[in-house]
């Protein structure tokens, strides 16, 4: 069975500069499966999204509802989905977990494997975007089946992701990207934006982009030091990113702060 036949993607109608076309909710298991897994139920204020997911699920059982991380555009509807499908909700943080009647929810752990009849789903703790971010590696149960990686906001379907500094760190993020770069046979199924053919290729692009940004930060800091000027995160963000239309206030400062903290971690500041 192909990976495509194991996965339904339903995009919530919550588009924005931060969510791109909207949050992708994934239903795993395939058309013939009696048990399913849902990844990222989406935001709380879109009941029509639950109706669309319910139409895919039908009368089948939802074994678990999984969260890639705590942000509300992914987890806001967790309680309503859990109630609608009588399914436990699980995230990497215990505070994200919601029990279902007779079905306790435990926090997801790195390396944990979830299995249904047609698939195997492995949990990867991939901090960086947030400290509780996880990805899910999908393998069909059959030998040689296609693979996919559900990346949440760790890698998007287009553009680059923001680090929720100080909880999300660039040091962690680079390590997570290096880990994802090893999954050379897996497609990328992100929480925002379109699917991509290779999570490894996307991880390499992200690593290159982040290293280029770090080189730019080093150059700006060196130039400022030569002029006797001190750059804080806000000033650095303005120099690197300018006025990016549609970005919420403070985003570029957060990004620059994460870069400065990483250089501090490396002993360069």
C-alpha positions in Angstrom: 0.0 0.0 0.0 1.4 3.4 -0.9 2.0 6.2 1.5 -0.5 8.4 -0.3 -3.3 5.9 0.2 -2.6 5.8 3.9 -3.0 9.5 4.4 -5.8 12.1 4.1 -4.9 15.7 4.4 -7.5 18.3 5.3 -6.5 22.0 5.4 -8.2 24.2 7.9 -9.5 27.5 6.5 -7.2 29.6 8.7 -4.8 31.1 6.2 -2.4 33.9 7.4 1.2 35.0 6.9 2.2 32.6 9.7 0.0 29.6 8.8 0.3 29.9 5.0 -2.7 28.3 3.3 -3.9 27.0 6.8 -3.2 24.2 9.2 -3.0 20.7 7.6 -4.7 18.0 9.7 -3.8 14.5 8.7 -5.9 11.4 9.1 -3.8 8.2 8.9 -4.9 4.7 8.2 -6.2 4.4 4.7 -9.7 4.0 3.3 -10.1 0.4 4.4 -8.7 0.8 7.9 -11.0 0.4 10.9 -8.6 2.3 13.2 -7.2 5.7 12.5 -4.7 8.3 13.9 -5.2 12.1 13.6 -2.3 14.5 13.6 -2.8 18.2 14.5 -6.6 18.9 14.9 -6.0 22.6 14.2 -7.4 25.8 15.9 -10.3 26.0 18.3 -12.4 28.5 16.3 -13.2 26.5 13.2 -15.9 23.9 14.0 -16.4 23.4 10.2 -12.9 21.9 10.2 -14.0 19.2 12.7 -17.0 18.5 10.4 -14.7 18.0 7.4 -12.4 15.7 9.4 -15.4 13.8 10.7 -16.6 13.2 7.1 -13.2 11.4 6.4 -13.3 9.4 9.6 -16.9 8.3 9.2 -17.9 5.5 11.7 -14.4 4.3 12.2 -12.4 4.4 15.5 -9.8 7.1 16.1 -7.1 5.4 18.1 -5.1 8.5 19.0 -5.0 12.2 18.3 -1.4 13.5 18.1 0.0 17.0 18.4 3.2 18.1 16.7 3.6 20.9 19.3 1.6 23.2 21.6 0.8 26.2 19.4 -2.9 27.0 19.2 -3.2 26.7 15.4 -2.3 23.0 15.9 -3.7 22.2 19.3 -6.6 24.6 19.9 -9.2 22.0 18.7 -7.6 19.1 20.7 -10.4 19.0 23.3 -13.2 19.2 20.9 -11.6 16.5 18.6 -11.0 14.3 21.6 -14.6 14.5 22.7 -16.0 14.1 19.2 -13.9 10.9 18.5 -13.7 9.6 22.1 -9.9 9.5 21.6 -7.0 10.4 23.8 -4.9 13.4 22.8 -1.1 13.1 23.1 1.7 15.6 22.7 5.3 15.8 23.9 4.3 17.9 26.9 2.1 16.2 29.6 0.0 19.4 29.7 -1.0 18.7 26.1 -2.4 15.3 26.9 -6.2 14.7 27.3 -7.6 11.4 28.5 -10.5 9.7 26.8 -13.0 7.5 28.8 -11.1 4.3 29.6 -8.1 5.4 27.5 -5.5 7.4 29.3 -3.2 9.7 27.4 0.6 9.7 28.1 3.1 12.2 26.8 4.9 11.2 23.6 8.5 10.1 23.9 11.4 10.2 21.5 11.7 6.8 19.7 8.2 5.6 20.6 6.5 3.6 17.8 2.8 3.5 17.2 1.4 0.8 15.1 -1.9 0.2 13.3 -2.8 -2.6 10.8 -1.3 -0.8 7.8 1.3 1.5 9.2 4.1 2.2 11.7 4.5 5.7 13.1 7.7 6.6 14.9 8.0 9.7 17.2 11.0 12.0 16.8 11.6 14.8 19.3 12.8 17.7 17.2 13.0 20.8 19.3 13.8 24.2 17.8 10.6 25.8 16.6 9.4 25.0 20.2 11.0 22.9 22.9 8.1 20.4 22.6 8.1 20.0 18.8 7.9 16.4 17.4 7.9 14.9 14.0 6.3 11.6 13.0 8.0 9.2 10.6 5.4 7.1 8.7 6.3 3.7 7.3 3.8 1.4 5.7 3.6 -2.0 7.4 4.6 -3.8 4.1 8.3 -4.2 3.3 9.5 -1.6 0.9 6.4 0.7 1.6 6.8 4.4 0.9 7.8 6.7 3.8 6.7 10.1 4.9 7.7 12.6 7.7 5.0 14.8 9.3 7.1 17.8 10.3 4.6 20.1 12.0 6.2 23.6 12.0 9.8 22.2 12.1 9.9 22.3 8.3 7.2 24.0 6.3 6.0 23.2 2.8 7.3 26.6 1.6 9.4 29.3 3.1 11.1 28.9 6.4 9.8 28.6 10.0 10.1 30.9 13.0 11.7 29.9 16.2 9.6 30.7 19.3 12.6 32.1 21.2 13.5 31.7 24.0 11.6 28.4 24.3 12.7 27.4 20.8 16.5 27.7 20.2 18.6 27.8 17.1 21.1 25.4 18.6 18.3 22.8 19.1 16.8 23.6 15.7 20.1 23.0 13.8 20.5 19.6 15.6 16.9 18.7 14.7 17.5 19.6 11.0 20.6 17.4 11.0 18.5 14.6 12.3 15.8 15.0 9.7 18.4 15.2 7.0 19.1 11.5 7.5 15.6 10.4 6.3 16.5 10.3 2.7 13.5 8.2 1.5 10.8 10.1 3.3 8.4 12.6 1.7 7.7 15.9 3.6 4.2 16.3 4.9 4.2 19.7 6.8 1.6 21.3 9.0 1.5 24.4 6.7 2.0 24.5 2.9 2.2 21.8 0.3 3.9 18.4 0.5 7.4 18.1 -0.8 9.2 15.1 -2.3 12.0 14.9 0.2 12.3 15.8 3.9 16.1 15.3 3.7 16.4 17.8 0.8 14.2 20.3 2.7 16.3 19.9 5.8 19.4 20.6 3.8 17.9 23.8 2.4 16.9 24.9 5.9 20.4 24.2 7.2 22.0 26.2 4.3 19.6 29.1 4.9 20.3 29.2 8.6 24.1 29.1 8.1 23.9 31.9 5.6 21.8 34.0 8.1 24.4 33.3 10.8 27.2 34.4 8.5 25.2 37.6 7.9 24.8 38.2 11.6 28.5 37.7 12.2 29.3 40.2 9.5 26.8 42.8 10.9 28.2 42.4 14.4 31.8 42.7 13.2 31.0 45.8 11.2 29.1 47.4 14.2 32.0 46.5 16.6 34.5 48.3 14.2 32.3 51.4 14.4 31.9 51.1 18.2 28.2 50.4 17.9 26.4 47.7 20.0 23.5 45.9 18.2 20.7 44.4 20.2 18.2 41.9 18.8 15.7 44.5 17.7 18.3 46.5 15.8 19.8 43.4 14.3 16.3 42.2 13.2 15.6 45.4 11.4 19.0 45.3 9.6 18.5 41.7 8.4 14.8 41.6 7.6 13.7 45.2 7.1 9.9 45.7 7.2 8.4 42.4 6.2 4.8 42.9 5.3 2.3 40.9 7.3 4.7 39.7 10.0 3.4 40.3 13.6 5.3 42.9 15.6 8.4 41.5 17.3 8.9 38.5 15.1 12.1 39.7 13.5 13.4 40.6 17.0 12.7 37.0 18.2 14.5 35.6 15.2 17.5 37.7 15.7 17.5 37.0 19.5 17.7 33.2 18.7 20.6 33.9 16.3 22.5 35.9 18.9 21.9 33.2 21.6 23.3 30.6 19.3 26.5 32.6 18.7 26.7 32.9 22.5 26.4 29.2 22.8 29.2 28.7 20.3 31.4 31.1 22.4 31.4 33.8 19.7 29.8 36.5 21.9 
